[in-house]
Amino acid sequence: MAAFPGDPDLAFHLSMLETLVCALSPLKLIVCNGGAVRGISFSQASVLVDFMLHPDRRGRLLTNVYRFTDIFKRGKDLITDYITFGKKSSGVNQQILEALLLFLSKIEGKSTLF
């Protein structure tokens, strides 16, 4: 994907990160063998996790779910300014913007998830 200001594909992929389709949820680490005294090879590594649940007002157990853009607000602002106004950043913000453009370009290949 050739990302440029006003690119409708870029705006679409950003909009997907603003939905619960691309959400992050905290997990509770139960067991991880990666911290063994001598370490362990990647192919033998394992982890057991569980969702961090809390009861709602009706007593149902739910997990917290956060939109990608709720967590990475600075990045969302940078990419939104780039899409809307063509505004490029400098320094660290430019590095963040470039990383986000690369990340969003990879979403295009994974668009079957949407």
ROVONU-368620 format. One record per residue: x negated, y negated, z of N, C-alpha, C in turn. Coordinates in pm, whole numbers. Example, Ala and Ser with C-alpha at 12.3 -4.5 7.8 and 13.67 -1.06 7.14 Angstrom:
<atoms>
{{-1319, 569, 780}, {-1230, 450, 780}, {-1320, 330, 780}}
{{-1285, 225, 708}, {-1367, 106, 714}, {-1290, -3, 787}}
</atoms>
This chain:
<atoms>
{{-85, 117, 0}, {0, 0, 0}, {-89, -123, 0}}
{{-68, -210, -93}, {-140, -336, -97}, {-61, -437, -15}}
{{-106, -462, 108}, {-32, -550, 198}, {-60, -696, 164}}
{{46, -770, 144}, {34, -913, 120}, {151, -983, 187}}
{{136, -1111, 222}, {246, -1183, 287}, {373, -1174, 203}}
{{483, -1149, 268}, {612, -1139, 200}, {638, -1002, 140}}
{{545, -908, 151}, {561, -774, 96}, {681, -705, 163}}
{{785, -669, 86}, {903, -607, 147}, {873, -471, 212}}
{{776, -397, 157}, {741, -269, 219}, {678, -291, 355}}
{{592, -390, 364}, {526, -423, 491}, {631, -464, 594}}
{{724, -548, 554}, {831, -591, 644}, {917, -472, 686}}
{{945, -380, 593}, {1025, -262, 626}, {955, -175, 729}}
{{825, -149, 708}, {752, -64, 802}, {740, -129, 940}}
{{725, -261, 943}, {726, -330, 1073}, {863, -315, 1138}}
{{969, -327, 1060}, {1103, -314, 1117}, {1125, -175, 1177}}
{{1062, -74, 1120}, {1075, 61, 1176}, {1010, 69, 1314}}
{{900, -6, 1334}, {835, -7, 1465}, {916, -82, 1569}}
{{1015, -157, 1523}, {1102, -232, 1615}, {1224, -151, 1655}}
{{1236, -28, 1606}, {1350, 58, 1640}, {1305, 169, 1734}}
{{1401, 245, 1781}, {1368, 357, 1868}, {1322, 479, 1789}}
{{1321, 468, 1656}, {1268, 577, 1573}, {1119, 594, 1602}}
{{1050, 483, 1620}, {907, 483, 1653}, {893, 434, 1796}}
{{924, 519, 1889}, {923, 478, 2029}, {817, 557, 2105}}
{{777, 501, 2215}, {681, 564, 2304}, {749, 590, 2438}}
{{716, 702, 2496}, {775, 738, 2624}, {664, 787, 2717}}
{{663, 739, 2841}, {558, 785, 2933}, {578, 932, 2970}}
{{467, 1002, 2984}, {469, 1142, 3022}, {389, 1160, 3151}}
{{430, 1258, 3229}, {359, 1290, 3352}, {266, 1408, 3322}}
{{138, 1390, 3348}, {40, 1495, 3327}, {49, 1595, 3441}}
{{76, 1720, 3406}, {88, 1824, 3508}, {-43, 1902, 3519}}
{{-92, 1952, 3407}, {-216, 2028, 3405}, {-294, 1991, 3279}}
{{-425, 1973, 3295}, {-513, 1948, 3180}, {-644, 2018, 3207}}
{{-683, 2107, 3117}, {-809, 2178, 3139}, {-929, 2105, 3079}}
{{-907, 1988, 3022}, {-1016, 1912, 2962}, {-1112, 1853, 3063}}
{{-1074, 1845, 3187}, {-1160, 1788, 3290}, {-1237, 1892, 3365}}
{{-1253, 2010, 3307}, {-1327, 2118, 3373}, {-1471, 2074, 3397}}
{{-1535, 2135, 3494}, {-1671, 2098, 3535}, {-1765, 2096, 3416}}
{{-1762, 2197, 3333}, {-1854, 2205, 3219}, {-1788, 2156, 3090}}
{{-1668, 2109, 3099}, {-1598, 2066, 2979}, {-1542, 2186, 2904}}
{{-1473, 2161, 2799}, {-1411, 2268, 2722}, {-1405, 2223, 2576}}
{{-1414, 2318, 2485}, {-1410, 2281, 2343}, {-1271, 2231, 2307}}
{{-1265, 2148, 2205}, {-1137, 2090, 2163}, {-1036, 2199, 2127}}
{{-1082, 2302, 2060}, {-990, 2409, 2017}, {-934, 2489, 2133}}
{{-999, 2484, 2249}, {-950, 2556, 2366}, {-879, 2465, 2467}}
{{-880, 2338, 2440}, {-819, 2242, 2533}, {-668, 2257, 2532}}
{{-609, 2234, 2648}, {-463, 2239, 2658}, {-418, 2139, 2764}}
{{-291, 2101, 2752}, {-234, 2007, 2846}, {-86, 2042, 2864}}
{{-38, 2029, 2985}, {102, 2051, 3015}, {157, 1920, 3070}}
{{262, 1870, 3006}, {321, 1744, 3047}, {470, 1761, 3069}}
{{526, 1660, 3134}, {670, 1656, 3155}, {714, 1511, 3140}}
{{839, 1493, 3099}, {891, 1358, 3090}, {910, 1300, 3229}}
{{889, 1171, 3241}, {914, 1101, 3367}, {1061, 1059, 3364}}
{{1143, 1128, 3439}, {1288, 1106, 3435}, {1335, 1022, 3554}}
{{1444, 951, 3531}, {1508, 876, 3638}, {1660, 886, 3617}}
{{1736, 884, 3724}, {1882, 895, 3709}, {1944, 762, 3669}}
{{2044, 769, 3580}, {2118, 647, 3547}, {2233, 633, 3646}}
{{2323, 537, 3623}, {2432, 512, 3717}, {2529, 630, 3728}}
{{2533, 713, 3625}, {2622, 830, 3628}, {2552, 956, 3678}}
{{2425, 941, 3715}, {2351, 1055, 3767}, {2281, 1138, 3660}}
{{2293, 1098, 3534}, {2223, 1170, 3427}, {2075, 1135, 3432}}
{{1991, 1234, 3407}, {1847, 1210, 3406}, {1805, 1162, 3268}}
{{1737, 1047, 3265}, {1693, 986, 3141}, {1544, 955, 3150}}
{{1482, 940, 3035}, {1343, 896, 3031}, {1338, 754, 2975}}
{{1241, 678, 3018}, {1222, 545, 2962}, {1164, 558, 2822}}
{{1218, 481, 2731}, {1170, 479, 2593}, {1144, 334, 2557}}
{{1027, 309, 2502}, {986, 174, 2468}, {956, 163, 2319}}
{{1011, 61, 2257}, {978, 35, 2117}, {831, 0, 2107}}
{{771, 42, 1997}, {630, 14, 1972}, {602, -135, 1986}}
{{690, -217, 1929}, {668, -362, 1931}, {697, -425, 2067}}
{{765, -354, 2157}, {784, -405, 2293}, {654, -394, 2373}}
{{573, -297, 2339}, {448, -275, 2412}, {336, -360, 2352}}
{{332, -367, 2220}, {225, -439, 2150}, {278, -572, 2096}}
{{317, -661, 2188}, {380, -787, 2149}, {285, -880, 2072}}
{{162, -886, 2114}, {66, -973, 2045}, {48, -929, 1900}}
{{35, -800, 1880}, {22, -747, 1745}, {146, -774, 1661}}
{{262, -761, 1723}, {387, -789, 1650}, {390, -935, 1606}}
{{350, -1025, 1695}, {347, -1167, 1660}, {250, -1195, 1545}}
{{133, -1133, 1549}, {33, -1154, 1444}, {84, -1104, 1309}}
{{141, -985, 1308}, {187, -928, 1180}, {310, -1002, 1129}}
{{397, -1047, 1221}, {515, -1123, 1180}, {473, -1257, 1117}}
{{378, -1325, 1179}, {327, -1451, 1121}, {264, -1427, 985}}
{{196, -1314, 968}, {134, -1283, 840}, {241, -1258, 733}}
{{343, -1179, 767}, {449, -1148, 671}, {529, -1273, 636}}
{{568, -1350, 737}, {657, -1463, 717}, {588, -1585, 658}}
{{471, -1619, 712}, {406, -1744, 674}, {274, -1725, 598}}
{{229, -1600, 584}, {99, -1576, 520}, {-16, -1619, 607}}
{{12, -1635, 737}, {-88, -1686, 832}, {-190, -1577, 865}}
{{-316, -1607, 838}, {-424, -1516, 875}, {-488, -1566, 1003}}
{{-540, -1476, 1079}, {-603, -1510, 1207}, {-753, -1511, 1190}}
{{-821, -1541, 1299}, {-967, -1537, 1298}, {-1015, -1464, 1422}}
{{-1140, -1422, 1418}, {-1201, -1355, 1532}, {-1133, -1225, 1567}}
{{-1109, -1206, 1695}, {-1047, -1083, 1744}, {-907, -1064, 1685}}
{{-832, -1172, 1673}, {-697, -1161, 1616}, {-701, -1112, 1472}}
{{-804, -1151, 1396}, {-818, -1103, 1258}, {-843, -952, 1259}}
{{-925, -905, 1352}, {-951, -762, 1363}, {-823, -686, 1398}}
{{-744, -742, 1488}, {-617, -680, 1525}, {-524, -676, 1404}}
{{-515, -787, 1332}, {-429, -793, 1213}, {-472, -691, 1109}}
{{-601, -679, 1083}, {-650, -581, 986}, {-618, -439, 1030}}
{{-634, -410, 1159}, {-601, -276, 1210}, {-452, -248, 1194}}
{{-369, -348, 1220}, {-224, -329, 1205}, {-185, -308, 1059}}
{{-246, -384, 969}, {-217, -366, 826}, {-257, -226, 780}}
{{-369, -177, 829}, {-411, -41, 796}, {-314, 61, 854}}
{{-275, 41, 980}, {-179, 132, 1045}, {-47, 134, 969}}
{{5, 17, 934}, {132, 10, 863}, {121, 71, 723}}
{{5, 62, 660}, {-11, 122, 528}, {-5, 275, 538}}
{{-45, 330, 651}, {-41, 475, 669}, {100, 523, 698}}
{{185, 436, 748}, {324, 474, 773}, {392, 508, 642}}
{{353, 441, 534}, {416, 463, 403}, {407, 611, 366}}
{{295, 675, 390}, {279, 816, 359}, {360, 905, 450}}
{{401, 854, 563}, {479, 931, 661}, {625, 892, 660}}
{{669, 820, 556}, {803, 763, 556}, {914, 868, 559}}
{{880, 995, 540}, {982, 1100, 551}, {1032, 1110, 694}}
{{957, 1057, 790}, {1002, 1059, 929}, {1117, 962, 950}}
{{1131, 865, 863}, {1234, 764, 880}, {1354, 807, 802}}
</atoms>
